[in-house]
Amino acid sequence: MSKPGASSEASERGATESALLGGRLAGKTLLGQVGVLAVWPLLEQVLTFCVGMTDLLISGRMSEGAERVAILDAMGLGGYVAWFFNILQIAVATGVMALVSRATGGKQERLAKEGLGQGVWLGLTAGLISMAVLLMAGPLLIKWIGLGPLAAERAEQYLRVFSYSGPFSGVLVAINAGLRGSGDTRTPFIGMVVVNGVNMLASWLLVFGPPGIGGRGIDGIALGTVIGWAAGLAVVVGVVAIPKVGELNWSVEGLRPNWPVMRRIIRVGAPQSLEIAGMWGIHAYGVRVISSLPIEGALGAHILAIRVESMSFLPGFAIATASAALVGQYLGAGSKEMAVKAVRLCWKIALIVMTSMGVVFALAGRELVELIAPASSMHVDLASPLLVVCAISQPFFATCIVLKTSMRGAGATAMVIYYAFGSMILIRVGVLAVASSLGLTSLLAVWIILALDMVSQAFIFTRLHFRGKWLDAKV
């Protein structure tokens, strides 16, 4: 039996906690706040999945035989190089989100607008640098990975056009990060609906459309991506320009170049750029091992399995986005206790969602792969066993996504890079290199090694979370 007044005390405490945050999060329970912040990113991730699926469906139906295998391998490599392309953009976004969420939680409206405005300039710079680097270094990266001549030629075609999306995506990613940090996840969703919708439609028309529009092959897929990012940026810039009470908008002061604010964003984002660059290098080594396997279509099968797995980790990232925003806002409001509670609630939700999807992968993995590549039994046979490994690793993957993202939201990016690298270098590089030198590698073996790294990182970041030092990071 509860003590007299216990329920009223709990009610008062809940009211006090909900009063810590403003805007769309004001007056809501912690679960309600997670819902507000996660629902739009979740829908956004669904769209992202649809775009990836559309690109694969288009590329898998553009040709037959060896050309089809080459195009699927090229698109697989394109996905990895595109990740490298986004290193600086994601770093800027991490810094912007951490700063804006702290400012919003501390009710520093001017600083939040400055964070948004300076994010635009930093995002544009990151996008231009990314474009230039990809144009110059793209062919060298393709050569280093070791694709066959035909696949390498198609990959170079794709990346040459894709690189021009850099300035558009750099700015939009920064703006979206600032809006999410302020508690507005709906506007970024609207922007990404436009990006992804235009991308899918334009790519399809540029490949399969009537004469004069279609027939552009893999160039058409890449050009559709560029058009999509440009359209999404135009829409979000316009939406943010409309004054709305309690939401983040443009200001002249915020858009004026402000080095002290830029420096704060860079201080948080720079370690993130190093982390992503290192992660890309480590993953690229794995891709090189896969592409060197004496198995036709190994890289394409690898990417197909990742596409299926994204049905799980994309929702996980949406939940982690909510966790990072809440951590930043509650720390800005001076409540470490609520920041920790937010992370643990998101952690539980991600575990349930991703583990449930893991069960689906284990039971129906082959059928899911066949939906993406119905005309390529070779790819289906190679990719299906990988989803069993994927299924087993889902609880560990969920733990890594939420705990690492929440620490970044708190500004503890240096801590994340230090411990993540330690595990990845030891397992993804060390163990894989030893296995490769002994001739023990197969596509399934590579995935088992990657899963072991995920297990290792899950235990590491669980320990770091409970130690709590990440709560003291400075932004």
TITOR-637856 format. One line per field, with one value per residue (C-alpha): x, y, z. Coordinates in steps of 0.1 Angstrom, whole numbers. Layout:
<pts>
px = (X;...);
py = (Y;...);
pz = (Z;...);
</pts>
This chain:
<pts>
px = (0;14;19;-6;4;28;8;5;43;50;26;43;77;65;51;84;103;81;84;122;118;99;84;68;82;67;42;48;59;94;78;57;89;106;76;75;112;113;82;93;129;114;92;122;143;115;118;155;151;127;152;179;156;145;181;188;156;165;201;191;168;190;207;214;243;278;266;240;266;290;263;252;288;293;263;275;308;290;272;305;322;291;296;331;317;295;323;326;289;280;307;291;256;268;283;252;228;248;250;214;200;220;209;173;173;189;163;190;171;197;224;202;196;233;240;216;230;266;257;247;281;300;277;282;320;319;298;321;352;335;326;362;377;354;360;398;401;371;390;419;394;378;411;422;391;399;367;367;372;335;323;350;340;303;313;333;304;281;304;314;278;268;296;277;251;277;268;231;233;259;237;205;221;233;199;181;205;198;161;162;183;156;129;115;118;88;104;135;110;92;125;136;102;110;146;137;105;121;152;131;110;138;161;134;126;162;168;135;118;109;136;153;148;155;182;210;219;238;244;206;205;232;216;183;201;215;181;165;189;185;147;147;171;149;118;134;150;115;98;123;119;82;80;65;61;83;102;137;137;162;176;199;222;223;233;262;295;303;337;332;300;316;345;321;305;338;351;323;322;359;363;332;349;379;357;338;370;385;354;352;388;381;350;367;393;365;350;384;386;351;358;389;371;371;333;314;289;302;301;267;254;270;252;219;222;229;198;177;193;185;149;162;189;171;144;172;188;155;152;188;182;155;179;206;182;168;202;213;182;181;218;212;183;207;192;216;191;166;192;201;165;159;188;177;141;153;177;148;127;155;163;126;123;156;156;121;133;162;136;121;155;162;129;124;158;159;124;134;165;144;122;151;169;143;162;196;196;234;231;202;222;251;232;206;230;244;210;212;244;226;197;219;237;207;205;242;237;208;229;258;235;217;245;271;246;234;271;276;244;260;291;313;325;361;352;332;360;386;367;350;384;400;375;373;411;415;386;376;412;433;412;400;437;448;419;425;462;454;429;400;378;345;316;299;332;336;301;308;339;320;293;320;331;295;293;326;315;281;298;323;297;273;301;309;272;269;301;285;316;300;275;303;313;316;299);
py = (0;34;61;89;117;95;98;136;138;118;140;171;157;148;183;198;176;184;221;219;220;244;245;213;193;215;197;162;131;117;91;118;138;108;103;139;138;103;100;124;110;75;84;101;70;50;73;69;32;36;57;31;4;24;29;-8;-17;7;-4;-41;-37;-15;-44;-82;-105;-92;-56;-60;-75;-46;-20;-35;-37;-1;11;-8;10;43;39;36;65;86;79;92;122;131;131;168;174;150;165;200;186;170;203;223;199;198;236;243;217;231;266;256;238;268;291;310;319;341;315;289;311;318;281;276;304;295;259;271;286;256;232;250;249;212;205;223;206;172;179;189;160;134;148;146;115;94;75;67;54;32;18;11;-8;-31;-34;-51;-28;-26;-21;5;24;25;36;65;76;75;94;121;133;125;148;179;173;183;221;213;184;202;231;210;185;214;231;199;192;226;222;187;201;227;200;206;173;179;205;183;155;177;186;150;140;164;152;116;120;141;118;87;103;120;90;68;93;99;61;48;80;89;98;131;126;89;66;81;49;51;89;93;77;101;132;124;125;160;173;159;176;209;207;197;226;251;239;239;274;287;270;282;317;317;331;306;311;288;274;281;306;326;359;385;384;346;345;370;351;346;329;323;303;285;275;260;240;228;219;193;183;179;147;134;140;121;92;90;92;65;44;49;38;7;-2;5;-21;-46;-37;-42;-77;-85;-72;-93;-126;-151;-149;-132;-106;-106;-69;-66;-93;-74;-43;-61;-76;-41;-27;-54;-47;-10;-19;-23;2;32;31;27;59;77;68;77;111;117;106;130;160;152;148;181;199;184;191;227;229;216;182;153;130;135;133;98;88;99;78;47;50;53;24;2;12;6;-28;-39;-25;-38;-72;-77;-70;-94;-122;-112;-114;-148;-162;-145;-132;-150;-137;-101;-103;-118;-88;-65;-88;-112;-118;-126;-159;-157;-125;-140;-172;-151;-125;-147;-163;-129;-119;-147;-130;-97;-110;-122;-89;-66;-61;-51;-28;-11;-5;10;33;48;51;65;90;102;108;128;148;156;168;138;131;127;99;81;82;69;38;31;32;9;-19;-14;-14;-45;-65;-51;-45;-69;-100;-95;-91;-122;-142;-129;-137;-173;-177;-181;-153;-157;-132;-149;-149;-111;-105;-126;-105;-73;-86;-94;-58;-47;-69;-55;-19;-26;-38;-9;19;3;6;42;51;39;56;89;110;118;140;165;172;209;224);
pz = (0;-9;17;20;-4;-23;-56;-52;-46;-77;-96;-84;-93;-128;-133;-122;-145;-175;-167;-172;-210;-232;-267;-280;-251;-223;-200;-215;-197;-206;-228;-245;-251;-266;-288;-300;-309;-323;-345;-373;-375;-375;-405;-421;-417;-433;-463;-463;-464;-494;-513;-507;-518;-549;-559;-556;-575;-603;-605;-604;-634;-656;-672;-672;-665;-658;-662;-634;-611;-618;-612;-579;-567;-579;-560;-529;-531;-538;-505;-486;-504;-498;-461;-464;-483;-453;-427;-423;-427;-399;-377;-382;-375;-342;-330;-340;-323;-291;-289;-299;-275;-246;-255;-258;-225;-209;-225;-244;-275;-290;-287;-303;-333;-336;-335;-363;-384;-379;-387;-422;-429;-415;-433;-466;-461;-452;-483;-507;-492;-495;-531;-540;-522;-538;-573;-568;-547;-558;-585;-561;-535;-561;-572;-536;-528;-557;-578;-611;-642;-652;-616;-610;-642;-631;-595;-609;-630;-601;-577;-602;-604;-568;-555;-566;-539;-513;-508;-507;-483;-461;-454;-450;-426;-404;-404;-396;-367;-352;-355;-339;-310;-304;-302;-338;-356;-378;-401;-408;-416;-441;-457;-460;-475;-503;-506;-507;-528;-554;-554;-561;-588;-605;-605;-619;-647;-655;-659;-673;-685;-721;-747;-738;-701;-694;-705;-684;-665;-633;-639;-637;-602;-590;-606;-590;-556;-563;-574;-543;-519;-537;-535;-498;-488;-506;-487;-453;-457;-466;-436;-411;-424;-412;-376;-353;-315;-294;-324;-339;-368;-387;-374;-390;-359;-360;-397;-393;-392;-355;-348;-311;-318;-348;-325;-300;-328;-341;-307;-303;-340;-347;-327;-344;-378;-367;-354;-387;-408;-388;-389;-427;-431;-409;-428;-461;-451;-446;-480;-495;-479;-492;-527;-529;-520;-549;-549;-577;-564;-528;-524;-539;-515;-486;-495;-500;-464;-450;-468;-451;-418;-422;-415;-379;-374;-391;-364;-339;-351;-349;-312;-306;-322;-296;-269;-280;-281;-247;-232;-245;-234;-199;-193;-205;-180;-152;-147;-151;-135;-162;-189;-177;-174;-210;-223;-204;-217;-253;-247;-236;-266;-291;-276;-280;-316;-329;-312;-326;-361;-355;-350;-383;-400;-385;-397;-430;-441;-474;-484;-475;-497;-526;-524;-532;-558;-571;-603;-588;-570;-566;-544;-525;-516;-504;-485;-467;-441;-432;-417;-391;-378;-381;-360;-331;-330;-329;-290;-290;-320;-303;-272;-293;-313;-283;-258;-283;-298;-264;-254;-286;-277;-244;-262;-251;-287;-277;-252;-279;-305;-280;-269;-302;-321;-295;-302;-339;-345;-323;-339;-372;-383;-362;-361;-397;-409;-391;-405;-440;-438;-428;-456;-432;-446;-463;-465;-435;-415;-422;-408;-377;-370;-374;-350;-324;-326;-320;-289;-276;-280;-264;-232;-233;-237;-212;-186;-197;-194;-158;-148;-158;-167;-201;-183;-175;-211;-220;-250);
</pts>
